[in-house]
């Protein structure tokens, strides 16, 4: 009994209570099992109904009140009641602040982010209880305080030694997006010193919106004040930093580096949970951007994490290669990486999977294990994790001399770059491409071996000459008249050839409309860049087809607004200007009868489309109950996409379910059979789903199979 008494006192030292779960864990300990078994149910009952805090004088009535009282949930509220709050009305009227004269480096978006937060939260009825209402009021007052300061030409939110929420205008959809920034003590705007930047990715929070993000960060202190800049990314919510969420990370970094003196060779990245998944993904896909990368308890693949049944059908399997970090694990050799997981956390397996995949490529990723921890940090592991980043943030990446050895892996030219090498085109999309390169200083030569690379670019500073896959020695440093920073090499039937200046420029402007970086598909990729919806002003060929595309457009706009936190720009076809044509991806809705832009380009698409039929890959479909979803380079501007009748190919169920489900459901070209339901919505069945080849054509093998 003495041993049991000591145990009870230890367990109740902090809370004054011992629970059934405490005793259950004790019962499996060899030290305590004989003691507990001798006490029997009487002891269990006594322990669980009696206060055990040392020297307690609590009465039975007071004790029973403690047992039965639980923390009251926040009081539900009517979201409609919020619009009548005077302060909210006043802040929502603040829309245009571009003419304010703000001190450098403040921007109008630093203020506009507050009314944007209020607008989205109210329109989507995301303030549902008293706790959320209180946060809304706090954020509203903070926004009004910024307006008042700005009117005095002041920007106290940029004072060193504090954490504040700033904003920027996204190029994707012209929306205002927030991020949180810690400005370190000692920073001086006019100094020439450059500072390190720590980029932090948050985990999933189903209640996260701009209001909650601002309330969590604005004016808050950190446990330890960093001696460097610390950027915490909003990432457009819960999307594992994919699609527009990925763009947000780099737009936020760009906004910080434009405003403050940041050393771009000392930017480290880390996150936990969904943020850890984002760190794996951004770390191995962009290995030359970071001084170090750390992933805590984040998934690294889709099939295992989502428990998908193998085999995965094509093209779905190929499309999973876009984001699954484990497929890019060898790139950990290009950036210091570290993983973490609690010993009781199933997500530890993700870090170990990355470690195993990298090790098979001859690269070591250290993995810290928090003993006894579930989905949270172990204090000692967290300290070691942060020390890892501190070391590498101090040294930073070495710009010169160039990294003498590069081993790079990619499955898509969406992620083409490693230091001084870049995969411009693949021979076969979504098949593995590898580059092994070494600078041999004694010979002033670069030796390169490749797999599934059609065009390669190399920094001319690497060496005097280059040899690729055992080819003849080709010029590098003085090639192409020395007019471009990179030199391009193309694989032809008779081997690798160095491209001269004009041919290099043709590659850069995608004159032949191949798949290359930022023009590689699939459909979802168009919404990571500036885009605009273009609707038709004419008469549709088919009323059923028109009803379906109108419904699909509305769904796309609503889902982007709700889940990716921006209102997609939209115009009518007769309002398409040359400026929009040059700057944005066009998302076209309708058919060649209703939409004049579709009519202009329909004969340059890899399909046939008339009033009576749609012909795809030798198969005929009726527009009465079929629609095309497609992405190709815009025939009117080869540097931008054109999308036809599609938004994102995953929908609200995937956004609600898990950020790991935000992978493409369609490739580059699909035929969808639709059927209108009684409630006005449509049932959709995918009857064709294709990845186009490197020339944006239906692969010859598929065409041959159809002919058979």
C-alpha angles and dihedrals in degrees: 000000000000089000091049092048091052090049093050092049091050094049092049097044093105105027106021090233141093120202136205089252090057091053091044091057090045091053090066093052114097089215094061106026096089092046095050094044090056092052094057128187093317091068091045091053093046093048095048097048101037127076108240104187110133114269092359117175096182114146121234092247092053090045093053089050089055092050096049099039116091129181105276114241117241113280112259115240137192107254089210090065092066097072091068094061104113096219091052091050090051095049094046088060089063102093110130117046100146094115095057114116102229126181116253127300096016118108132200089245088068086070100031091059089073099058088040089056092049093047096052094044093051098041092051093041092236094151102082106148142036095262091056090044091054090051090049091054092048091050091047092054091047089053092050090049089055091050090051092049092047091053086059090049091249132131109189090165089076097058114126118252098044146088118236139163116247130181142216137188111251118227089213098071106348090252125145111249128188134221133173121237132190110206109202126233111262096032112140119191094213095048120105092220116116122217135211120250127215115202116203125193119204128224127246116291116175091204095049117129135141093277093054092043092053092044091051095051114022111108093346123143124229126230089245121019107236119229089217138050114284119200119194110194126218091199093195091287128288111357105111087251093291129143110347087001089062091048089052092060092056095039090053091049090048092050091052094047091049092053103036136038100259125171102229090201091062104055115126128188133207143150144169130235106340085004088056090053088051091050093053090048099046092038099058095032093052103026095157094059101068140064087208140348130212129187122192119194096329129142118251104189139031107219098058096034094049093037092233117181116248137258095055111206123241131288091019092063093052092047092054086064090072097075108012102114094199089070089060097042095121088068087074084086088072098054133029107256134182132185134202138192137161115250089238095044119099086212090071085081090067093059091045090049090053090046092052094046092048092046090055086058092050095259126121123217111185113223121202118209121205104215114228092003127128120193097337142076124280104222095231093045091049090052091051090045092054092044088058090057093043091057095049094041089058095052097034126186117316110239096185134063093036118246102274095213128042127184110176135174130190137160096198137027087237081087104034109143140091116166106290099000132073135184102224097177136008125215090222122021118235094013117115116275120193136184126193111185135169132185109223102201096187090060095032085232138129116218113202134180120188143185125201094355119136100174125019129188123205131190105250091221091070096084147321094264143011138212118198123196092340094308125147115286110276129196119259118159096047098026125127091022090296090270101123128056091230131044120220126220124189129201110227134172092275097042140275120341130189112234120228124225100278094044089048091053090050088056091050093052092041091236092173093045098237126158108272139143112321089007103065104098156192111178094258092059092072090071094060090070135048107300141167132198112235118199127190130259097194138076116285121236092225128027095205091052089047092052091051096048092047090053092046092050092051091049091050093050094046094047094048091048094048102037105026095037103233139095108239112233114245136189138170117252094251089057095060108125129194089248093056091044091055099041107038144051108246117228103196124200128196131021136291089278097054102031118053093197091057088048091054095054106028094101090056095056123099090247139062118240126183135155091270106036150016114217117201125169092342093309124115124220132182117237086215089081106003134074135186123236111190148156126199136146108284108261087212093052118017093200094064137056129245117206123192123209100334142100121181110336094225120065148199095301090058093046090051096041106051137325086233088069093064095102124121119280092188132044123209099304130025139165115216123197109210134195124186117233129214092258092056096256123114135240111223130203122182109225099168126026118173142173108213120224127254090281093051092253132124104272112261093233091057091048091049092050090052092052090054 
